[in-house]
Amino acid sequence: MARVVLDAARDHVIGVRTDDDALHPAHLVVVATGRTSRLPAGLLAGGLPAPDLLRVDGNLSYTSRVYRRDTASPPPWQASLQATLAPTARRGGTVVALEDERWLVCLFGADGQSAPTDPAGFSAYAASLANPHIKDVVSHAEPLGAIYRYGGLGGQWRRYDRIRPWPRGLAVLGDALCVLNPLYGHGMTVAAQQAVLLARMLDAHGPAACGHFQRRSARTLLLPWYLSTSLDLGWRPERAPVAALLARRYLARLLRRVPEDPELYRRFLAVQHMTASPLTLLAPSPRTRRGGARP
């Protein structure tokens, strides 16, 4: 794996060194090597501090399988969700339409719950959910592959934005910067936002923009980090911060309303996919304006 190489003064990159000890000169190095990035150790070896690490273990897992989608009688929806929510809703899942006429079914587990990886156990877990769409796909659609489980879900944020001074020509993005719990689907969106931001800043200012980029990229993480960790903290034994408790309480009320309010569900998905502000969830939906309770 390539290692970042700094100049003697440690104020800019001069390239990367590969495992064969060859130095490849570069004025710009972008570290996008994922959650197992070795950059913190590389910075220490180069005489710089390692970044502060924020970590939240969500104690969550998901188990997934792909199914064939029947195009002869398609349902009037593209995705359906049953969320987990601390402290009582330990099971959940989602079914999402994929390309090539396929369904992706993911079954969620929290606080010790985990969907089995054998077909009978997977089907029984799906049948235990209240969501009828997930149960229907698992019961009637043709499976197209094996069952996979991914556990130990949570988040970790390496605060490179706090390192001063930051080496010129070094940029970190994606999971190498911040791992967001994949259960909430924010990681690729945030990485894409960071890539666009980096491209714009490099076009305007060149490699000298990298320090400013790290500080700006931290702002793109504030909302998804807050959303995911507020939920994940609910599964930990210690008391969560007040802000996380309030966010989780509001979300619980929101999710109770979602199955009966399509407009609210659309807004919720827009926020979840980071195409709309969370403030849109505070506006009353048509159902609320007709006299229903607000979430």
KASUL-V134075 format. One record per residue. N is the residue number from 1. PSI is psi in radians with two decimals (NA if undefined). BURIAL is 1 if it has 24 or more other ideal C-beta (glycine too) atoms within 12 Angstrom, else 0. Layout:
BEGIN
n=N psi=PSI burial=BURIAL
n=N psi=PSI burial=BURIAL
END
This chain:
BEGIN
n=1 psi=2.43 burial=0
n=2 psi=2.55 burial=1
n=3 psi=2.41 burial=1
n=4 psi=2.39 burial=1
n=5 psi=2.25 burial=1
n=6 psi=2.84 burial=1
n=7 psi=3.04 burial=0
n=8 psi=-0.56 burial=0
n=9 psi=-0.09 burial=0
n=10 psi=0.55 burial=1
n=11 psi=-0.06 burial=0
n=12 psi=2.76 burial=1
n=13 psi=2.63 burial=1
n=14 psi=-0.09 burial=1
n=15 psi=-2.82 burial=0
n=16 psi=2.58 burial=1
n=17 psi=2.20 burial=0
n=18 psi=3.05 burial=0
n=19 psi=-0.37 burial=0
n=20 psi=0.18 burial=0
n=21 psi=0.26 burial=0
n=22 psi=2.37 burial=0
n=23 psi=2.23 burial=0
n=24 psi=1.82 burial=0
n=25 psi=2.52 burial=0
n=26 psi=2.53 burial=0
n=27 psi=-0.27 burial=0
n=28 psi=2.23 burial=1
n=29 psi=2.13 burial=1
n=30 psi=2.06 burial=1
n=31 psi=1.95 burial=1
n=32 psi=0.85 burial=1
n=33 psi=0.23 burial=1
n=34 psi=-2.98 burial=0
n=35 psi=-0.39 burial=1
n=36 psi=0.31 burial=0
n=37 psi=2.38 burial=1
n=38 psi=0.26 burial=0
n=39 psi=-0.70 burial=1
n=40 psi=-0.77 burial=1
n=41 psi=-0.62 burial=0
n=42 psi=-0.67 burial=1
n=43 psi=-0.74 burial=1
n=44 psi=-0.77 burial=0
n=45 psi=-0.50 burial=0
n=46 psi=0.04 burial=1
n=47 psi=0.13 burial=0
n=48 psi=2.78 burial=1
n=49 psi=2.61 burial=0
n=50 psi=2.67 burial=0
n=51 psi=2.63 burial=1
n=52 psi=2.54 burial=0
n=53 psi=2.11 burial=0
n=54 psi=2.28 burial=1
n=55 psi=2.34 burial=0
n=56 psi=2.05 burial=1
n=57 psi=2.01 burial=1
n=58 psi=-0.21 burial=1
n=59 psi=0.75 burial=1
n=60 psi=2.78 burial=1
n=61 psi=2.77 burial=1
n=62 psi=2.59 burial=1
n=63 psi=2.27 burial=1
n=64 psi=2.72 burial=1
n=65 psi=2.58 burial=1
n=66 psi=2.45 burial=1
n=67 psi=2.76 burial=1
n=68 psi=2.38 burial=0
n=69 psi=2.23 burial=1
n=70 psi=1.99 burial=0
n=71 psi=-0.17 burial=0
n=72 psi=-0.63 burial=0
n=73 psi=1.25 burial=0
n=74 psi=2.53 burial=0
n=75 psi=2.83 burial=0
n=76 psi=0.60 burial=0
n=77 psi=2.77 burial=0
n=78 psi=-0.36 burial=0
n=79 psi=2.61 burial=1
n=80 psi=2.50 burial=1
n=81 psi=2.47 burial=1
n=82 psi=2.01 burial=1
n=83 psi=2.64 burial=1
n=84 psi=2.66 burial=1
n=85 psi=2.15 burial=1
n=86 psi=2.53 burial=1
n=87 psi=0.05 burial=0
n=88 psi=-0.53 burial=0
n=89 psi=1.50 burial=1
n=90 psi=-0.25 burial=1
n=91 psi=2.55 burial=1
n=92 psi=-3.03 burial=1
n=93 psi=3.05 burial=1
n=94 psi=2.66 burial=1
n=95 psi=2.29 burial=1
n=96 psi=2.37 burial=1
n=97 psi=2.30 burial=1
n=98 psi=3.02 burial=0
n=99 psi=2.92 burial=0
n=100 psi=0.59 burial=0
n=101 psi=0.99 burial=0
n=102 psi=2.74 burial=1
n=103 psi=2.51 burial=1
n=104 psi=2.11 burial=1
n=105 psi=2.18 burial=1
n=106 psi=2.22 burial=1
n=107 psi=2.20 burial=1
n=108 psi=2.63 burial=1
n=109 psi=2.48 burial=1
n=110 psi=2.75 burial=1
n=111 psi=0.82 burial=1
n=112 psi=-0.25 burial=0
n=113 psi=2.52 burial=1
n=114 psi=2.29 burial=1
n=115 psi=2.41 burial=1
n=116 psi=2.82 burial=0
n=117 psi=0.05 burial=0
n=118 psi=2.60 burial=0
n=119 psi=-0.75 burial=0
n=120 psi=-0.77 burial=0
n=121 psi=-0.67 burial=0
n=122 psi=-0.79 burial=1
n=123 psi=-0.72 burial=1
n=124 psi=-0.67 burial=0
n=125 psi=-0.77 burial=1
n=126 psi=-0.68 burial=1
n=127 psi=-0.37 burial=0
n=128 psi=-0.18 burial=1
n=129 psi=2.72 burial=1
n=130 psi=-0.36 burial=0
n=131 psi=2.04 burial=1
n=132 psi=-0.48 burial=0
n=133 psi=-0.72 burial=1
n=134 psi=-0.81 burial=1
n=135 psi=-0.70 burial=1
n=136 psi=-0.77 burial=1
n=137 psi=-0.82 burial=1
n=138 psi=-0.60 burial=1
n=139 psi=-0.59 burial=0
n=140 psi=-0.38 burial=0
n=141 psi=2.73 burial=1
n=142 psi=2.14 burial=0
n=143 psi=2.49 burial=0
n=144 psi=0.08 burial=0
n=145 psi=-2.97 burial=0
n=146 psi=2.98 burial=0
n=147 psi=2.33 burial=1
n=148 psi=2.48 burial=0
n=149 psi=2.48 burial=1
n=150 psi=2.09 burial=0
n=151 psi=-3.05 burial=1
n=152 psi=0.58 burial=0
n=153 psi=2.50 burial=1
n=154 psi=-2.80 burial=1
n=155 psi=2.62 burial=1
n=156 psi=2.33 burial=1
n=157 psi=2.02 burial=1
n=158 psi=2.04 burial=1
n=159 psi=1.21 burial=1
n=160 psi=-0.42 burial=1
n=161 psi=-0.26 burial=1
n=162 psi=-0.11 burial=0
n=163 psi=2.16 burial=1
n=164 psi=2.33 burial=0
n=165 psi=2.77 burial=0
n=166 psi=2.38 burial=1
n=167 psi=2.32 burial=1
n=168 psi=2.37 burial=1
n=169 psi=0.11 burial=1
n=170 psi=2.17 burial=1
n=171 psi=2.48 burial=1
n=172 psi=2.32 burial=1
n=173 psi=3.07 burial=1
n=174 psi=-2.62 burial=1
n=175 psi=-0.37 burial=1
n=176 psi=-0.44 burial=1
n=177 psi=-0.91 burial=1
n=178 psi=2.16 burial=1
n=179 psi=2.03 burial=1
n=180 psi=2.47 burial=1
n=181 psi=2.03 burial=1
n=182 psi=-0.24 burial=1
n=183 psi=-0.47 burial=1
n=184 psi=-0.07 burial=1
n=185 psi=0.51 burial=1
n=186 psi=-0.34 burial=1
n=187 psi=-0.88 burial=1
n=188 psi=-0.60 burial=0
n=189 psi=-0.82 burial=1
n=190 psi=-0.72 burial=1
n=191 psi=-0.69 burial=1
n=192 psi=-0.73 burial=0
n=193 psi=-0.73 burial=1
n=194 psi=-0.68 burial=1
n=195 psi=-0.74 burial=1
n=196 psi=-0.77 burial=0
n=197 psi=-0.78 burial=1
n=198 psi=-0.76 burial=1
n=199 psi=-0.77 burial=0
n=200 psi=-0.73 burial=0
n=201 psi=-0.63 burial=1
n=202 psi=-0.69 burial=0
n=203 psi=-0.65 burial=0
n=204 psi=-0.64 burial=0
n=205 psi=-0.09 burial=0
n=206 psi=-2.90 burial=0
n=207 psi=-0.34 burial=1
n=208 psi=-0.27 burial=0
n=209 psi=-0.11 burial=1
n=210 psi=-0.69 burial=1
n=211 psi=-0.76 burial=1
n=212 psi=-0.63 burial=1
n=213 psi=-0.75 burial=1
n=214 psi=-0.65 burial=1
n=215 psi=-0.68 burial=1
n=216 psi=-0.67 burial=1
n=217 psi=-0.51 burial=1
n=218 psi=-0.57 burial=1
n=219 psi=-0.58 burial=0
n=220 psi=-0.31 burial=1
n=221 psi=-0.26 burial=1
n=222 psi=-0.86 burial=0
n=223 psi=-0.94 burial=1
n=224 psi=-0.61 burial=1
n=225 psi=-0.76 burial=1
n=226 psi=-0.76 burial=1
n=227 psi=-0.84 burial=1
n=228 psi=-0.74 burial=1
n=229 psi=-0.51 burial=1
n=230 psi=-0.66 burial=1
n=231 psi=-0.77 burial=1
n=232 psi=-0.60 burial=1
n=233 psi=-0.36 burial=1
n=234 psi=-0.34 burial=1
n=235 psi=0.03 burial=1
n=236 psi=2.60 burial=1
n=237 psi=-0.54 burial=0
n=238 psi=2.72 burial=0
n=239 psi=2.32 burial=0
n=240 psi=2.78 burial=0
n=241 psi=2.71 burial=0
n=242 psi=-0.73 burial=0
n=243 psi=-0.70 burial=0
n=244 psi=-0.67 burial=1
n=245 psi=-0.76 burial=0
n=246 psi=-0.74 burial=0
n=247 psi=-0.73 burial=1
n=248 psi=-0.65 burial=1
n=249 psi=-0.75 burial=0
n=250 psi=-0.72 burial=1
n=251 psi=-0.65 burial=1
n=252 psi=-0.76 burial=1
n=253 psi=-0.67 burial=0
n=254 psi=-0.82 burial=1
n=255 psi=-0.48 burial=1
n=256 psi=-0.52 burial=0
n=257 psi=-0.51 burial=1
n=258 psi=-0.78 burial=1
n=259 psi=-0.37 burial=0
n=260 psi=0.06 burial=0
n=261 psi=1.58 burial=1
n=262 psi=-0.65 burial=0
n=263 psi=-0.74 burial=0
n=264 psi=-0.66 burial=1
n=265 psi=-0.73 burial=1
n=266 psi=-0.72 burial=0
n=267 psi=-0.68 burial=1
n=268 psi=-0.76 burial=1
n=269 psi=-0.66 burial=1
n=270 psi=-0.71 burial=0
n=271 psi=-0.76 burial=1
n=272 psi=-0.64 burial=1
n=273 psi=0.07 burial=0
n=274 psi=0.57 burial=1
n=275 psi=0.00 burial=0
n=276 psi=2.73 burial=0
n=277 psi=2.56 burial=0
n=278 psi=-0.37 burial=1
n=279 psi=-0.40 burial=0
n=280 psi=-0.38 burial=0
n=281 psi=-0.23 burial=1
n=282 psi=-0.32 burial=0
n=283 psi=2.44 burial=0
n=284 psi=2.42 burial=0
n=285 psi=2.91 burial=1
n=286 psi=-0.63 burial=0
n=287 psi=-0.71 burial=0
n=288 psi=-0.72 burial=0
n=289 psi=-0.39 burial=0
n=290 psi=0.01 burial=0
n=291 psi=-0.03 burial=0
n=292 psi=2.91 burial=0
n=293 psi=2.56 burial=0
n=294 psi=2.75 burial=0
n=295 psi=NA burial=1
END
